[in-house]
Amino acid sequence: QVQLVESGGGLVQPGGSLRLSCAASGTRFSIYNMGWYRQAPGTQRELVARLDTGGRTNYADSVKGRFIIFRNNSRNTVYLQMNSLKADDTAVYYCNAILLGTAYWGQGTQVTVSS
């Protein structure tokens, strides 16, 4: 089993950048497919970006060209670099790990984009 702890959220102005981190503990991090999801008030949780163990990525259309997901297996951490942030990016961001069909979630970190 893996435990996930997100950090790096906060308040940022439109056009700004943030980097989210998700530290994993308790298992072999490198064998997990990782992802970031987000949920705004009154909406369903949605995929933001995924990164599998082979290095393949996919992104929500709304963040393509602005967000980058990457991982450092030696640090058991996955990151989400968010650039050119918009008000619509405001949400709680959740880290996700999947292994053999079982999903694990972090507690979430709030990102607020506002002037």
C-alpha positions in Angstrom: 0.0 0.0 0.0 1.1 3.5 -0.7 0.5 6.7 1.2 0.4 10.0 -0.7 0.9 13.5 0.6 0.4 16.6 -1.6 2.0 20.0 -1.1 2.6 23.2 -3.0 -0.9 24.6 -3.4 -1.8 28.2 -2.6 -3.0 31.4 -4.0 -1.6 32.7 -7.3 -2.5 35.4 -9.7 -3.8 34.6 -13.2 -0.9 34.0 -15.5 1.3 32.8 -12.6 2.8 29.4 -11.9 2.8 26.8 -9.1 4.5 23.4 -8.7 2.6 20.7 -6.8 4.4 17.8 -5.2 3.2 14.4 -4.2 5.4 12.4 -1.9 4.8 8.7 -1.7 5.8 6.4 1.0 5.3 2.8 2.0 6.1 0.9 -1.1 8.1 0.8 -4.4 7.0 4.1 -5.9 8.5 3.3 -9.4 5.9 0.6 -10.1 2.9 2.9 -9.7 1.2 4.7 -12.5 0.7 8.3 -11.2 -1.8 11.0 -11.8 -3.2 14.4 -10.8 -6.9 15.1 -10.5 -8.8 18.1 -9.5 -12.2 19.0 -8.1 -13.8 22.4 -8.1 -16.9 23.1 -5.9 -20.0 21.6 -7.3 -18.2 19.6 -9.9 -17.0 16.0 -10.3 -13.4 15.1 -9.8 -11.6 15.2 -13.2 -8.3 14.0 -14.6 -5.6 16.6 -15.1 -2.6 14.6 -16.1 -1.3 11.0 -15.9 2.2 9.5 -16.1 2.7 5.8 -16.4 5.7 3.7 -15.4 6.9 3.8 -19.0 7.0 7.6 -19.1 3.9 8.0 -21.2 1.8 11.0 -20.3 -1.7 12.3 -21.1 -3.3 15.6 -20.2 -6.8 17.1 -20.1 -7.4 19.3 -23.1 -7.9 22.2 -20.8 -4.3 22.0 -19.5 -2.3 20.9 -22.5 0.6 23.1 -23.2 0.4 24.7 -19.7 0.9 21.8 -17.2 3.6 19.2 -17.1 3.6 16.1 -15.0 6.9 14.4 -14.1 8.3 12.1 -11.5 11.5 11.5 -9.6 11.6 7.9 -8.6 14.7 8.3 -6.4 12.7 10.8 -4.3 9.4 8.9 -4.5 7.7 12.1 -5.8 5.5 13.1 -8.6 5.1 16.7 -9.6 2.7 18.9 -11.5 4.2 22.1 -12.9 1.4 24.5 -13.6 2.0 27.5 -15.8 -0.2 30.3 -17.2 -2.8 29.6 -14.5 -6.3 30.7 -15.1 -9.2 31.2 -12.7 -10.8 28.0 -14.1 -7.8 26.1 -12.7 -9.0 26.8 -9.1 -9.8 23.5 -7.4 -8.5 21.0 -4.9 -5.8 19.0 -6.6 -5.4 15.3 -5.7 -2.5 13.0 -6.3 -3.4 9.5 -7.5 -1.5 6.2 -7.6 -2.7 3.1 -9.4 -1.3 -0.4 -9.2 -3.1 -3.5 -10.5 -6.4 -1.7 -10.7 -6.3 -0.4 -7.1 -6.3 3.4 -6.7 -4.8 5.4 -3.9 -5.5 9.1 -3.1 -3.8 11.9 -1.2 -5.7 14.3 0.9 -5.6 17.1 -1.7 -4.1 20.6 -1.8 -6.0 23.8 -2.6 -5.1 25.9 -5.6 -6.7 29.2 -6.0 -6.1 31.4 -9.0 -7.4 34.9 -8.3 -6.3 38.5 -8.6 
